[in-house]
Amino acid sequence: MAKIILSLNGNPQGEFELAKERMTIGRKAENDIPIDNLAISGQHALILSVLDDSFIEDLGSTNGTYVNGKLIKKQALKHGDIIGIGKHELKYINENASDDEDDFEKTVLISPANGQAAAMAAKFAEDAGVAAVKPASGTPSAMSMPKGKLHVLNGPIAGKELILTKALITLGKPGVQVAVISRRPQGYFLTHIEGNKDGKQVFPEVNGESIGAKAYTLADHDIIELAGIKMEFTLES
């Protein structure tokens, strides 16, 4: 399991396993990774983990969040990355994380305002392979599950059908709204990554209702809407 090693001036302060999909970092005690320092905002940053990959997102902190010395808003983490918050360092330990910084974004970015949307969808189809999900003991293999599909209902690639064979697929338009569909032994899950309007979080909708911050279990014929695009999720019989 991925973990964070917290240190100050090179002295370890604690270790935190990334045991939940969403873990907050901040000065307040109710954070999953609390750091009692005035240079750190009450709720400073968020780590979102999906399968073997994690994102770090700054939550509008006063002094910012850094990865390997670079100020970031949101970034995929790689094994060994150093997150800087105030004078504290948080080292991301995960030998199973993607090596390629673009690997987390598994080739589907459906953008209603981007003329390259069709090319991206084609690249997804070209890249589609075998999902690398390790089932827990006693659970069915991901490969024994019915294959999921997305049928695009509107926009420039309306009618396009995408087969969800990757373990992780990124959907949406960066800077507008992004979500991922992860394939697990228990089924397919839709998880919010980013989306903001008028300073408020905007979550993907399924069948006309917001899914919220938690992973949503997809069912046959669910209608997903994000970044202005509607897609029907189906399972092969």
Salt bridges, closest charged atoms under 4 A:
GLU15 OE1 - LYS3 NZ 3.27
GLU21 OE2 - ARG184 NH2 2.69
ASP32 OD1 - LYS20 NZ 2.72
GLU57 OE1 - LYS74 NZ 2.78
ASP58 OD1 - HIS44 NE2 3.98
ASP103 OD2 - LYS106 NZ 2.94
ASP127 OD2 - LYS123 NZ 3.15
GLU161 OE1 - LYS149 NZ 3.63
ASP220 OD2 - HIS221 NE2 3.54
GLU232 OE2 - HIS221 ND1 2.78
GLU236 OE2 - LYS149 NZ 3.60
